[in-house]
Amino acid sequence: MIRPLKPAILALAILLSASLAPVHLQAQSLKTIDPPGGGKIVYGQVAGQTTEAGAMGSILSSLHKNLGERPQVGKLFQIRGTESVAAFFSVTSHQTGKPMQIAGLIVATKVTSDSVQAALVSDDASRFPKTLGPLMKTLFQAWHPFAGASTASTGASASIQPLHQVVLSDNSASVSLPDGWKLVPNMSAMGTLVALGPNGESAELGTTWLIGDTNHPLIQKTIQQLRAGYLRNSVYATATYYPNGADPAQTFVYLMQTLRKKANLPEAKYNFTAATPVQAQGQRCTHLAGTSDLQDGKGSRELDGLFCQRPTNPRTGSYMSLAYTTMAPVSVAARERATLGAILQSFNVNQQVVARQANQIAAPAIAQIHAIGRAAAEQARNAHQMEDIHNSSVYKHWDDNDKRSQEFENYQLGYSVLSTTDNKYHGTFWNEDADALVKSNPDKFEYVNAPNYWKGIDY
C-alpha cells in the first residue's frame, strides 16, 4: 500500500518552494503557536472532517469568515496514491480596519480512516519569504500527526526519541540525532552529512552530484572525445553523465549505483512504491518511498527521501542533484519512522560556510584570471606586444591558471589528485577512494596540490 507523504518530507519540499501568515481560526479546535519572530502557526485535528479536501475547505471557510475576505488559493497539489493535499494562499485581512496582506500555506493529511489533521503557517506577505523557514521548523517540532497513527496500527512505540544537536566539525551543517547515533566522519563535511543508528538505521542528508547532461551539445562532444580515446586520466573520463529530465527514481538509482561501484560495493536493489512530484522553487523534486536491499546480508530496509534536480547550466552542460534519505530495517521501521522524520526535518546547511569553503578553493583561480586580464591590457598598450606575449612569465601565469582552474573543477566534481610517494605516477580519484588509498597506504600515496600538477595528466 502506498503510504502518505510524511509531514517531515513535505515540509522539506515546501521549504524549497517559498512563500507563506498571522491568522486566527477561532471556529476550529486547533492548537496555536505565536513564534517570537512573528507569524502564526495553527495545527491539529480538524473536527467533523474525514478527508483532506474537507479539512482544507473547512479551514478556508474559517479564514474567509474571520478575515472578511475570501482567500486566493494557489494550485492544489495532491500526493499521488493518497488524498493528502496542500496549497499556498493569500488574503487581505480586514480585522483591524486597516487592510493587511497575508500569505500562507495549508497542509491537510489523512491520519486514520476517520481522522484528518491540518496545519496552517502564515505571516505578513512582505515578511513571509524570510519567516517561512523558521515557521515551518517550529511547526514540525510540535506537530507529528503520524506518530499516533503508527502506534495504533503497529502496536509499537512510534514516539520521537529525545534528540540532541550535532554540528559538523567544519560547521557546514547540523542535525539533531538520538543517543546511540554516530556521524560517519569521512562522509560528513561541506554541507553533506551521513549518520548511522544503533539498529541499522541511517540518514544520508545533502548527498550531492554534479552531472553532465547528455542532452547538452557540449557534454555530447565530451562523450564523443572520450569514446575516441581522448581525455584519458582527466576528470572527464571518470565524471558522471546522465540526461536531465529523465525519470527521477531511475536517475536516483543510477547515481546511487555509480557511487557504490566506485566504492567497490555490490549493486543495491531498490523497490519504490511511490515516486511523487512535490512543488519546489527552481528545481524538480520527487518524494521517494519504498525499500532497498544493500546486498550486505542485513536484508531489506524501508527507504524514505527527497530527490531534487536543478536545471542544466547552459554554459557548462552540467546540473546538480541532491538527495535527502533515511533508511531503517523493516523490522524496526514502524517504530523509527517518527524519529527518522524528525532527524530529516532537523537537518540544516550553513550555506555561508559552504560558500566560503568553495570560494577559498576558487579564489586562486579567480585571482589568476584577473592577473592575466591586467597583464593582457598592459601588453596591448605595449608597442612590442607580439614579442612580450611569448615571455615565459606570461606562459607561467596561464599555466598556473590552468592548474588552479582544474583544482576548482576537481573540488566541484568531488575529485582528488594523488601521486606515489616517489612522484613517479599521478592519478585523479574520487575523494572517497583517494582518502581510502592514502589512509591504507600512507607510505605509497600522497595528495597533490595544484602547484605540483602534471600537465597532460592532472590538467
Secondary structure, DSSP 4 states (H G I P E B T S, - for coil): -PPPPPHHHHHHHHHTT--------TTS--EEE--TTS-EEEEEE-TT--SHHHHHHHHHHHHHHHHSS--EE---EE-TTS--EEEEEEEEE-TTSS-EEEEEEEEEEEEETTEEEEEEEEEETTTHHHHHHHHHHHHHHH--HHHHHHHHHHSS--PPPP-EEEE-TTSSEEEEE-TT-EE-GGG-BTTBEEEE-TTS-EEEEEEEEEEE-TTSHHHHHHHHHHHTT-STTSHHHH-EE--TTS-HHHHHHHHHHHHHHHTT-PPPEEEEEEEEEE--TTSEEEEEEEEEE-SSSS-EEEEEEEEEEPPPPTTT-EEEEEEEEEEEETTTHHHHHHHHHHHHHH-EE-HHHHHHHHHHHHHHHHHHHHHHHHHHHHHHTSTTHHHHTT-HHHHHHHHHHHHHHHHHHHHHHTEEEEEETTSS-EEEEEHHHHHHHHHH-TTTEEE--GGGPPTTTT-
